[in-house]
């Protein structure tokens, strides 16, 4: 009974009731009859003993009442048999419908999203955000707002910030760079080169009685550093004195 409501069922029951009444034949009408009282011997009573005449209603009226009562009973049975027809599921109250609609919308939007993602990865010809002179060859997502750097500014900034997330732009597409890889210019072309990176940590300012100008900081023992972003091949900082060779 999907698609039918209680209103439709009631209208159909009323129509069936009217059809039942119209199609049921009524008995032929008989004229009204007068019946006179008789005595114990079956003879009609005289006018002195005759009682009031009794009028018998025609059978047609009795049949119409009976037929109408049967139709009303049928209508009551049909109404009692009505069932609650559930409404069709909608996206607001049915999880499966929402899932199907979401999958269809995702299928329609996926080509445009893919094009947008590819367009955002296109290499742009930009200048360094720090010196504003050289061409940018490295992007660092943590050096905001100057995220695009040339090779010299990249080495100057990230020699002490080895844990930054960097990627190269010289290949025509973005290439992730580990901390130990830098961009250099060789024979007029850009290339990747290796360079030691020091783990960012606190170091002592004085290790001897010599002048602070004699103290230098350089790479020491190689270590493996791991954090939530991954693995880093770094070196520990080593403080040394150029005068007394203390370290």
NORPEVEN-V745502 format. One record per pair of residues at least 4 apart in sequence whose C-alpha atoms are under 6 Angstrom apart, sorted by the first residue. I is the first residue (numbers start at 1). J is the second residue. If there is no record, write none. Layout:
BEGIN
i->{I | I}
j->{J | J}
END
This chain:
BEGIN
i->{13 | 17 | 29 | 38 | 38 | 38 | 38 | 39 | 45 | 45 | 46 | 89 | 90 | 91 | 91 | 98 | 106 | 126 | 127 | 127 | 127 | 127 | 128 | 128 | 128 | 128 | 128 | 128 | 128 | 129 | 129 | 129 | 134 | 135 | 136 | 136 | 136 | 137 | 137 | 137 | 138 | 138 | 138 | 138 | 138 | 139 | 139 | 139 | 139 | 140 | 140 | 140 | 141 | 143 | 149 | 149 | 150 | 151 | 154 | 155 | 158 | 162 | 166 | 167 | 167 | 167 | 167 | 168 | 168 | 169 | 169 | 180 | 180 | 180 | 180 | 181 | 181 | 182 | 182 | 183 | 183 | 184 | 184 | 185 | 185 | 197 | 198 | 198 | 198 | 198 | 198 | 199 | 199 | 199 | 214 | 214 | 215 | 215 | 216 | 216 | 217 | 217 | 218 | 218 | 219 | 219 | 219 | 220 | 220 | 220 | 220 | 221 | 221 | 222 | 222 | 223 | 223 | 224 | 225 | 225 | 226 | 226 | 239 | 240 | 240 | 241 | 241}
j->{75 | 71 | 60 | 42 | 43 | 44 | 45 | 43 | 49 | 50 | 50 | 94 | 94 | 97 | 98 | 102 | 110 | 136 | 132 | 134 | 135 | 136 | 132 | 134 | 135 | 136 | 148 | 149 | 150 | 146 | 148 | 149 | 150 | 150 | 148 | 149 | 150 | 150 | 169 | 170 | 148 | 149 | 167 | 168 | 169 | 147 | 148 | 166 | 167 | 147 | 165 | 166 | 147 | 147 | 153 | 154 | 154 | 183 | 158 | 159 | 162 | 179 | 177 | 174 | 175 | 176 | 177 | 174 | 175 | 173 | 174 | 194 | 195 | 196 | 197 | 193 | 194 | 192 | 193 | 191 | 192 | 190 | 191 | 189 | 190 | 234 | 219 | 234 | 235 | 236 | 237 | 234 | 235 | 236 | 241 | 242 | 240 | 241 | 239 | 240 | 238 | 239 | 237 | 238 | 235 | 237 | 238 | 235 | 236 | 237 | 238 | 235 | 236 | 234 | 235 | 234 | 235 | 233 | 231 | 232 | 230 | 231 | 247 | 246 | 247 | 245 | 246}
END
